[in-house]
Amino acid sequence: MSAIDRIIEERDRRDPGFAAAVEAELAEIRAFDDVVNVILDRLCELGWTREELAARADLNAASLRRLLTSSAANPTFATMMSIAEALGLRIELREQTSVEKMLAAS
């Protein structure tokens, strides 16, 4: 068990639900990291810069840079659609697999 795991476990004993809140936050961070990684991978595939993507998606370059690097990024759906369309991608919702459901419940 890592030091951070011990700290979370200890805090959860004093404040029940703390560990679940930390895990929920981490899941959200991982999900957003996955989206950013898809965008960055696609930029590499296309040989585009972030500035070129911003121009093609009709976004401010600084705003796109913050979206891809800020831990507090909270883009609108319209912004994400613009980015996806510029990259030749689509956004879709799909049902979670049984493994994803199990991980979400834990």
FENRANOR-V829428 format. One record per residue. N is the residue number from 1. D_FIRST is the distance of its C-alpha to the first C-alpha in Angstrom with 2 decimals. Layout:
BEGIN
N | D_FIRST
N | D_FIRST
END
This chain:
BEGIN
1 | 0.00
2 | 3.80
3 | 6.71
4 | 8.25
5 | 6.10
6 | 6.78
7 | 10.21
8 | 10.89
9 | 10.19
10 | 12.41
11 | 14.92
12 | 15.14
13 | 16.21
14 | 18.91
15 | 19.80
16 | 19.43
17 | 19.27
18 | 17.37
19 | 14.33
20 | 17.04
21 | 18.91
22 | 16.14
23 | 15.65
24 | 19.46
25 | 19.79
26 | 17.41
27 | 19.42
28 | 22.57
29 | 21.56
30 | 20.70
31 | 24.03
32 | 25.98
33 | 24.44
34 | 25.64
35 | 29.10
36 | 29.28
37 | 28.32
38 | 31.11
39 | 33.53
40 | 32.70
41 | 32.91
42 | 36.25
43 | 37.53
44 | 36.92
45 | 38.66
46 | 41.62
47 | 41.72
48 | 41.87
49 | 40.73
50 | 39.11
51 | 42.48
52 | 44.25
53 | 41.96
54 | 42.59
55 | 46.33
56 | 46.32
57 | 44.29
58 | 46.59
59 | 43.80
60 | 43.68
61 | 41.84
62 | 40.00
63 | 38.87
64 | 37.55
65 | 35.72
66 | 34.05
67 | 33.17
68 | 31.43
69 | 29.55
70 | 29.05
71 | 25.92
72 | 28.44
73 | 30.72
74 | 32.36
75 | 35.17
76 | 37.87
77 | 38.43
78 | 41.69
79 | 39.96
80 | 37.55
81 | 40.60
82 | 42.49
83 | 39.74
84 | 39.37
85 | 43.15
86 | 43.58
87 | 41.07
88 | 42.69
89 | 39.71
90 | 39.57
91 | 37.20
92 | 36.78
93 | 35.06
94 | 33.91
95 | 32.53
96 | 28.83
97 | 28.08
98 | 26.75
99 | 23.32
100 | 23.37
101 | 24.52
102 | 21.75
103 | 19.07
104 | 21.06
105 | 21.22
106 | 17.52
END
